[in-house]
Amino acid sequence: MVRVLDEDGAVVGDVPDLDEDELVAMYRQMKLARHFDERAVSLNRQGRMGTYPPLSGQEGAQIGSAMAMAADDWMIPSYREHAAAVVRGLGLRDTLRYWMGDERGNEIPDDTNVFTVAVPIASQIPHATGMAWAHKLQSGGDPDSAFLCYFGDGATSEGDFHEGLNFAGVFDTPNVFFCNNNQWAISVPRERQTASETLAQKAEAYGFEGVQVDGMDPLAVYSVTQDALAKARDPDEGQLRPTMIEAVQYRFGAHTTADDPSVYREEEEERRWREKDPIPRLESFLRGRDVLDDDRVEAIEASVEDEVAAAIDDAEATADPDPQSMFEHVYAEQTPELRQQAARFAELRERHGDDAFREE
Ligand SMILES: Cc1ncc(C[n+]2csc(CCOP(=O)(O)OP(=O)(O)O)c2C)c(N)n1
C-alpha cells in the first residue's frame, strides 16, 4: 500500500513535487469539502434538500486525485465525487441544485471536462473506456488526454466493471480506474463484496497494473494518480496504458441521508478510521513545515464558511425549474412516447394549474 504520510502526518514516503501554494490549496479544498458536506447533511435534515450522499472521510482520495489531473484530462464520476468535481471547476451552487432535485445542476460547463453524475452502479465505467478508446482512435493512436473514472468497492461486483476493464486492457485505452474503496456498499462490507485479498489485484486479470494506495493520505493519492495519468497518456515501451487504483478509505457518514449506518456497523470501527482522517493529517504535515499556523487555518476556515454559505443562498434563490423540462434531457431526440407524455402533462397543467401537482 502506497503511503507518504503516517496517521500523525509524519513523512514515510516520497513527498510529491507540490509547491507551498499547491499544498495549501489541497488543504483548503479538503476543508471546503468537509464543511460543504456538513452543511448539505444539515440542509437535508431541515427539509431544504433531497437525498444527499455524504463524502466526509473521502476528501483525501477525491482532492488528491483531482489535483493530479491535467486540464485536458477527463473525469467520469459516480455520485459521491462532488469534491473532486469542484477541483475541476464545477460550482458548489450547481452541486446543491442537483441534490435539491434541479437537473440544471447537472449541466456541466464544457471546459471542466467532467462527465455527468452516474447513479446506476458501475454504468459509468464502460462509458469511460469508450470515451478513452474514441479519443485514442481520433488521435491516431497517440492520445494526449487521460480518462479517470471513479467508482466504489460495490461497483467491482457489477458486470459493467469487468466489461469496462476488459475492453480497456484489450484496446489499451488511456484510462485510470479509480476505486474509492470506502469499506461499505451501503450495508455490504468489503469482505462480503469479494474473496480477493485486494480490489487492486483485479486489474491483473485484465493484463494491466493495479495499485493500492492509502486513500486517506492525499499526498500518496496525488503521486499514484499522477503516475497513472502520465502512463495513460504516454506509456513506456512494453507498458499498457490503463491502471486500476484502489484508494483504501472510509466514509464517516451514512451511505446517503436516507441511510442509518448504526444498524449495520459498530461505532468503534468509525472511531478507528477517524484516526486516519486526511484533514488533520495534512494539517500536521503543513504545520510541521511552517506552511500553516493557527492564523492561517482560522482564515481558511472563515473563507470556506463564507463560500459555502454564499453557494447555499445562491442555490436557494434560484427559481424552480419548469416542470416541463423533465421530458427534455432523457434522450437527445424525444421518443414519440415522451412527446405524447409531455403534451399530456402540458394539457393537465393548463387545465388544473401547477399547484395541483405539488406535494405538501
Ligand atoms: C445498478 C444498480 N444497482 C443497485 C443500485 C442501488 N445502490 C445504490 S448505491 C449502492 C451501493 C454502492 O456501493 P459502492 O459501489 O461501494 O459505492 P459507495 O456508495 O460506497 O460510494 C447500491 C447497491 C444502483 N444504484 N444501481
The ligand as an SDF file (V2000), in Angstrom:
LIG
                    3D

 26 27  0  0  0  0  0  0  0  0999 V2000
  -27.1430   -0.9820  -10.9760 C   0  0  0  0  0  0  0  0  0  0  0  0
  -27.5150   -0.5550   -9.5890 C   0  0  0  0  0  0  0  0  0  0  0  0
  -27.8250   -1.4880   -8.6680 N   0  0  0  0  0  0  0  0  0  0  0  0
  -28.1570   -1.1010   -7.4060 C   0  0  0  0  0  0  0  0  0  0  0  0
  -28.1910    0.2220   -7.0690 C   0  0  0  0  0  0  0  0  0  0  0  0
  -28.5460    0.6410   -5.6420 C   0  0  0  0  0  0  0  0  0  0  0  0
  -27.3410    1.1400   -4.9720 N   0  0  0  0  0  0  0  0  0  0  0  0
  -27.1180    2.4540   -4.8190 C   0  0  0  0  0  0  0  0  0  0  0  0
  -25.6540    2.7710   -4.0860 S   0  0  0  0  0  0  0  0  0  0  0  0
  -25.3010    1.1210   -3.9180 C   0  0  0  0  0  0  0  0  0  0  0  0
  -24.0120    0.6680   -3.2560 C   0  0  0  0  0  0  0  0  0  0  0  0
  -22.8070    1.1480   -3.9870 C   0  0  0  0  0  0  0  0  0  0  0  0
  -21.6570    0.9100   -3.2330 O   0  0  0  0  0  0  0  0  0  0  0  0
  -20.2220    1.2910   -3.7700 P   0  0  0  0  0  0  0  0  0  0  0  0
  -20.0950    0.9290   -5.2040 O   0  0  0  0  0  0  0  0  0  0  0  0
  -19.2390    0.6960   -2.8370 O   0  0  0  0  0  0  0  0  0  0  0  0
  -20.1810    2.8880   -3.7000 O   0  0  0  0  0  0  0  0  0  0  0  0
  -20.3590    3.8770   -2.4560 P   0  0  0  0  0  0  0  0  0  0  0  0
  -21.8240    4.2370   -2.4040 O   0  0  0  0  0  0  0  0  0  0  0  0
  -19.8970    3.1850   -1.2310 O   0  0  0  0  0  0  0  0  0  0  0  0
  -19.5470    5.0920   -2.7810 O   0  0  0  0  0  0  0  0  0  0  0  0
  -26.3230    0.3510   -4.4570 C   0  0  0  0  0  0  0  0  0  0  0  0
  -26.3450   -1.1260   -4.4570 C   0  0  0  0  0  0  0  0  0  0  0  0
  -27.8590    1.1660   -8.0690 C   0  0  0  0  0  0  0  0  0  0  0  0
  -27.8190    2.4900   -7.8240 N   0  0  0  0  0  0  0  0  0  0  0  0
  -27.5190    0.7630   -9.3150 N   0  0  0  0  0  0  0  0  0  0  0  0
  1  2  1  0
  2  3  1  0
  2 26  2  0
  3  4  2  0
  4  5  1  0
  5  6  1  0
  5 24  2  0
  6  7  1  0
  7  8  2  0
  7 22  1  0
  8  9  1  0
  9 10  1  0
 10 11  1  0
 10 22  2  0
 11 12  1  0
 12 13  1  0
 13 14  1  0
 14 15  2  0
 14 16  1  0
 14 17  1  0
 17 18  1  0
 18 19  2  0
 18 20  1  0
 18 21  1  0
 22 23  1  0
 24 25  1  0
 24 26  1  0
M  CHG  1   7   1
M  END
$$$$
